[in-house]
């Protein structure tokens, strides 16, 4: 079975550019999570969706960050304009919240470097 | 509020020796607890979970974890460490919101030396 698929795996861009990260969750999962991981701050939850609806975006650092989930099989995380401090690894994860015992499944992340 | 603590930033152990990575939690209600492992340049991988039942939970790659309700702990263990077990380990507790959200600890780096 295909796991969570993230693209691109690596992104290098200049400060001020728009960055779009993409995620395809596991089919049948109804919860989707975006995380950011840095050495300084560790693993941070940015936003999560349940049944395509954003439930909690309190982890989104600034208005420059936005996330959408137009359907059950696709989500995007957008940064506009990007800044060097946004450099991090961004992970997407999905789970089935209908069954409490199910773990989250993570993609392999997008390593983002803002120059 | 639900929380998880991993008191050690790093654990060092010799290959072949038993290992323990510590985790304590604070929850309201019954805890749903998880351990994840992260290898370099990869996402977090699920190792094992405690939902209910036997306090000793067995998971992937020979790992197990012991749930202790009185000490509010869920320590990860392995009888004989391998060099390939060297990685970053995260403990997590399920949030009470019933949306699948997990509260993660800060992570513990396990270093297994030959």
Interface residues (C-beta under 8 A of the other chain):
Chain A: X4 X31 X33 X42 X43 X45 X48 X50 X55 X56 X91 X93 X95 X96 X97 X100 X101 X102 X103 X104 X105 X106 X107 X108 X109 X111
Chain B: X32 X34 X36 X41 X42 X43 X44 X45 X46 X49 X51 X90 X94 X97 X98 X99 X100 X101 X102 X104 X106 X107
